Amino acid sequence: LKFADIPNGLAAVSKIPALGWVQMVAYAGYCELSGPTTRAANTSDYSDITPGDYGFKVLTSDDPVELTKKLNAEIANGRLAMMAIMG
């Protein structure tokens, strides 16, 4: 199997050999079962932090209508990017 033989988008999923799927599932299982062993994985240190709150806002506006417009544009761009990746 050569890289040039792999199609774009979701069609590539059907070209992955069975042993490749076994390898991916086995590694994911290993990661899940081995559990967190580092201090960085200790979530109690981060219990008071809201996910995605980095201390600054990227999409801001004092006008609620303008903020809604910006947030909707961001969602639309994300959806467009997902469709483009699928081919």
C-alpha atoms as an extended CHARMM CRD file, in Angstrom:
* protein
*
        87  EXT
         1         1  LEU       CA              0.0000000000        0.0000000000        0.0000000000  PROA      1               0.0000000000
         2         2  LYS       CA              1.5290000000        3.2840000000       -1.1150000000  PROA      2               0.0000000000
         3         3  PHE       CA              0.6620000000        6.7670000000        0.0350000000  PROA      3               0.0000000000
         4         4  ALA       CA             -0.4010000000        7.6860000000       -3.4990000000  PROA      4               0.0000000000
         5         5  ASP       CA             -3.0220000000        4.8800000000       -3.4060000000  PROA      5               0.0000000000
         6         6  ILE       CA             -4.9060000000        6.4700000000       -0.5000000000  PROA      6               0.0000000000
         7         7  PRO       CA             -7.8660000000        8.6480000000       -1.5850000000  PROA      7               0.0000000000
         8         8  ASN       CA             -8.8910000000       11.9090000000        0.0730000000  PROA      8               0.0000000000
         9         9  GLY       CA            -11.5700000000       12.3530000000        2.7100000000  PROA      9               0.0000000000
        10        10  LEU       CA            -13.6960000000        9.6010000000        4.1650000000  PROA      10              0.0000000000
        11        11  ALA       CA            -12.8670000000        7.2430000000        1.2990000000  PROA      11              0.0000000000
        12        12  ALA       CA             -9.4620000000        6.7800000000        2.9560000000  PROA      12              0.0000000000
        13        13  VAL       CA            -11.0830000000        4.9830000000        5.9130000000  PROA      13              0.0000000000
        14        14  SER       CA            -11.9660000000        1.9750000000        3.7620000000  PROA      14              0.0000000000
        15        15  LYS       CA             -8.3400000000        1.6290000000        2.6020000000  PROA      15              0.0000000000
        16        16  ILE       CA             -6.8580000000        1.1050000000        6.0830000000  PROA      16              0.0000000000
        17        17  PRO       CA             -5.8080000000       -2.5510000000        6.5040000000  PROA      17              0.0000000000
        18        18  ALA       CA             -7.4330000000       -4.5890000000        9.2990000000  PROA      18              0.0000000000
        19        19  LEU       CA             -4.1650000000       -4.8020000000       11.2260000000  PROA      19              0.0000000000
        20        20  GLY       CA             -3.9440000000       -1.0160000000       11.1060000000  PROA      20              0.0000000000
        21        21  TRP       CA             -7.3410000000       -0.7750000000       12.8250000000  PROA      21              0.0000000000
        22        22  VAL       CA             -6.2360000000       -3.3560000000       15.3840000000  PROA      22              0.0000000000
        23        23  GLN       CA             -3.1060000000       -1.3140000000       16.0940000000  PROA      23              0.0000000000
        24        24  MET       CA             -5.1020000000        1.9190000000       16.5520000000  PROA      24              0.0000000000
        25        25  VAL       CA             -7.6930000000        0.2950000000       18.8340000000  PROA      25              0.0000000000
        26        26  ALA       CA             -5.0130000000       -1.4550000000       20.8730000000  PROA      26              0.0000000000
        27        27  TYR       CA             -3.0890000000        1.7830000000       21.3900000000  PROA      27              0.0000000000
        28        28  ALA       CA             -6.2450000000        3.6750000000       22.3650000000  PROA      28              0.0000000000
        29        29  GLY       CA             -7.0840000000        0.8910000000       24.8230000000  PROA      29              0.0000000000
        30        30  TYR       CA             -3.5900000000        1.0430000000       26.2710000000  PROA      30              0.0000000000
        31        31  CYS       CA             -3.8660000000        4.8040000000       26.7450000000  PROA      31              0.0000000000
        32        32  GLU       CA             -7.2630000000        4.4480000000       28.4310000000  PROA      32              0.0000000000
        33        33  LEU       CA             -6.2750000000        1.5740000000       30.7060000000  PROA      33              0.0000000000
        34        34  SER       CA             -2.8480000000        2.8480000000       31.7380000000  PROA      34              0.0000000000
        35        35  GLY       CA             -4.4330000000        5.8730000000       33.4130000000  PROA      35              0.0000000000
        36        36  PRO       CA             -2.8770000000        9.1900000000       34.3370000000  PROA      36              0.0000000000
        37        37  THR       CA              0.5450000000        8.8940000000       35.9300000000  PROA      37              0.0000000000
        38        38  THR       CA              1.8480000000       12.4470000000       35.7390000000  PROA      38              0.0000000000
        39        39  ARG       CA              1.0770000000       15.5250000000       37.7750000000  PROA      39              0.0000000000
        40        40  ALA       CA             -0.2000000000       17.2260000000       34.6100000000  PROA      40              0.0000000000
        41        41  ALA       CA             -2.9500000000       14.6080000000       34.3750000000  PROA      41              0.0000000000
        42        42  ASN       CA             -4.1180000000       15.3570000000       37.9260000000  PROA      42              0.0000000000
        43        43  THR       CA             -7.3800000000       17.2040000000       37.2440000000  PROA      43              0.0000000000
        44        44  SER       CA             -7.8800000000       18.2890000000       40.8480000000  PROA      44              0.0000000000
        45        45  ASP       CA             -5.3110000000       21.0520000000       40.2280000000  PROA      45              0.0000000000
        46        46  TYR       CA             -7.5820000000       22.4740000000       37.5350000000  PROA      46              0.0000000000
        47        47  SER       CA            -11.0060000000       22.0140000000       39.1520000000  PROA      47              0.0000000000
        48        48  ASP       CA            -11.6940000000       25.7500000000       39.4110000000  PROA      48              0.0000000000
        49        49  ILE       CA            -10.8430000000       26.5480000000       35.7720000000  PROA      49              0.0000000000
        50        50  THR       CA            -13.5250000000       26.7280000000       33.0770000000  PROA      50              0.0000000000
        51        51  PRO       CA            -12.6230000000       24.7170000000       29.9470000000  PROA      51              0.0000000000
        52        52  GLY       CA            -11.5110000000       27.0270000000       27.1490000000  PROA      52              0.0000000000
        53        53  ASP       CA            -10.9330000000       29.9960000000       29.4660000000  PROA      53              0.0000000000
        54        54  TYR       CA             -7.3910000000       31.1630000000       28.7610000000  PROA      54              0.0000000000
        55        55  GLY       CA             -7.7680000000       34.5470000000       30.4390000000  PROA      55              0.0000000000
        56        56  PHE       CA             -8.6060000000       36.4580000000       27.2460000000  PROA      56              0.0000000000
        57        57  LYS       CA            -11.4440000000       36.5030000000       24.7460000000  PROA      57              0.0000000000
        58        58  VAL       CA            -10.8590000000       36.3000000000       21.0120000000  PROA      58              0.0000000000
        59        59  LEU       CA            -14.3980000000       37.0260000000       19.8460000000  PROA      59              0.0000000000
        60        60  THR       CA            -15.6270000000       40.0350000000       21.8130000000  PROA      60              0.0000000000
        61        61  SER       CA            -18.1090000000       42.8180000000       21.3110000000  PROA      61              0.0000000000
        62        62  ASP       CA            -20.1560000000       45.1120000000       23.5210000000  PROA      62              0.0000000000
        63        63  ASP       CA            -23.0780000000       44.7770000000       21.1180000000  PROA      63              0.0000000000
        64        64  PRO       CA            -24.9440000000       41.4540000000       21.6450000000  PROA      64              0.0000000000
        65        65  VAL       CA            -26.0990000000       41.4000000000       18.0060000000  PROA      65              0.0000000000
        66        66  GLU       CA            -22.5220000000       41.8280000000       16.7460000000  PROA      66              0.0000000000
        67        67  LEU       CA            -21.2590000000       39.1510000000       19.1500000000  PROA      67              0.0000000000
        68        68  THR       CA            -23.9180000000       36.6980000000       17.9500000000  PROA      68              0.0000000000
        69        69  LYS       CA            -22.9400000000       37.4730000000       14.3390000000  PROA      69              0.0000000000
        70        70  LYS       CA            -19.2560000000       36.7890000000       15.0950000000  PROA      70              0.0000000000
        71        71  LEU       CA            -19.9960000000       33.5490000000       16.9490000000  PROA      71              0.0000000000
        72        72  ASN       CA            -22.2610000000       32.3010000000       14.1350000000  PROA      72              0.0000000000
        73        73  ALA       CA            -19.5680000000       33.1210000000       11.5720000000  PROA      73              0.0000000000
        74        74  GLU       CA            -17.0350000000       31.1410000000       13.6200000000  PROA      74              0.0000000000
        75        75  ILE       CA            -19.3610000000       28.1260000000       13.7600000000  PROA      75              0.0000000000
        76        76  ALA       CA            -20.0080000000       28.3590000000       10.0050000000  PROA      76              0.0000000000
        77        77  ASN       CA            -16.2780000000       28.5110000000        9.2700000000  PROA      77              0.0000000000
        78        78  GLY       CA            -15.6830000000       25.4560000000       11.4550000000  PROA      78              0.0000000000
        79        79  ARG       CA            -18.3950000000       23.5090000000        9.6550000000  PROA      79              0.0000000000
        80        80  LEU       CA            -16.9970000000       24.5350000000        6.2800000000  PROA      80              0.0000000000
        81        81  ALA       CA            -13.5330000000       23.3570000000        7.3330000000  PROA      81              0.0000000000
        82        82  MET       CA            -14.9330000000       19.9720000000        8.4080000000  PROA      82              0.0000000000
        83        83  MET       CA            -16.6680000000       19.5370000000        5.0520000000  PROA      83              0.0000000000
        84        84  ALA       CA            -13.5060000000       20.5280000000        3.1840000000  PROA      84              0.0000000000
        85        85  ILE       CA            -11.4650000000       17.9410000000        5.0920000000  PROA      85              0.0000000000
        86        86  MET       CA            -13.9300000000       15.1890000000        4.1590000000  PROA      86              0.0000000000
        87        87  GLY       CA            -13.3820000000       15.9820000000        0.4950000000  PROA      87              0.0000000000
